[in-house]
Amino acid sequence: MEKLFYSISEAAESIGESVSLVRFWSNSFPRLLKPRRNAKGNRQFTAEDIEVLKQIHFLVKEKGLTLEGAERAMQAEKASVSKSVKALESLKEIRAQLMEIKNSI
């Protein structure tokens, strides 16, 4: 069963980045990321928020866009960015499986 909310460290781990970067992106993209806060004030991310973080990661780290460029791209071409991120994740999984097979030979 999938969790309803993920901590900032779980969100950071899912995209392979630091907690401080996730916090920075959370502050930099208020229209796209709206993590709720628990009683202590800690951010809690939904699965949808994590997908948005993956898209931001793809645009900024893989495509080399600025934060402003990434936000514009996500608002203009959200479906296209989402498909690209999913394709990249699938390719990374395939690569990991192939490396595992290679190492077992």
Buried (B, 14 or more C-beta within 10 A) or exposed (E): EEEEBBBBEBBBBBBEBEBEBBBEBBEBBEEBBBBEEEEEEEBBBBEEBBBBBBBBBBBBBEEEBEBEEBBEBBEEEEEEBBEBBBEBEEEEEEEEEEEEEEEEE
